Amino acid sequence: MFEVGVQVQLASGGPIMTVSAVIDEKTVECQWFDTKQELQVRNFVLLTLQKYEEVSVW
């Protein structure tokens, strides 16, 4: 399970999102800014998400 504040991404790719709430043991609420810099908020099933890991180019 992800905690509030963790950065995640859909396992299939997409924007980096921040977990803003834990809904239940299978669902979290995430927030992110779209390409127009508008705040988006949606619920996601945990199985569709992965923790975002920034890749170092060094």
N, C-alpha and C positions, 0 to 999 in steps of 0.2 A: 504494500500500500504506500502511496505517496503522501507526504505531509504538506500542509499549507506552506507555500513559498517555494516549493521545488519547481524547477523548470523542466517541462516535459515536451514531448513532440509525439504526434501520431506515429505509430510504428511504420506506416506507409509513407511518412514524410509530411512536410507542411511547416507552418510557422512554429516558432518557439513560443510556448504558452507557459503561464504560471498557474499552479494549482492555487485556487482562491478559497476553496471549501471542500471538505469531505462530506459527501452526501450520505453514503452508507458504505458497507464493506466492499461494494463492487463499482461504485460510481464516485467521481470527483467533478467539481466545477472548475473550469479553467477560464482564464482571461488572456487576451492577446490583442494587439493592434493590427488591423488589416492594412492593406496597401494604401488606403486613404487615411491612415492614422486614426481610424475610428475604433473605439474600444468594443471588443466582441466578448461575449460571455456565453458559454455553453457547457452542458454536462457531457461527460464521456465515461464510457465503461473502461475500467482499469486495464482490461486485456488489450485494448486498442492503443494504449500509450506506452512510451518508453521514456526513461529519464534522459534528458538532454545532456550530452557530453560534448563540450567544446573541444574540437580537434586542434592541437597545436601543430603549426607548420615548421617548427624549429627542430 
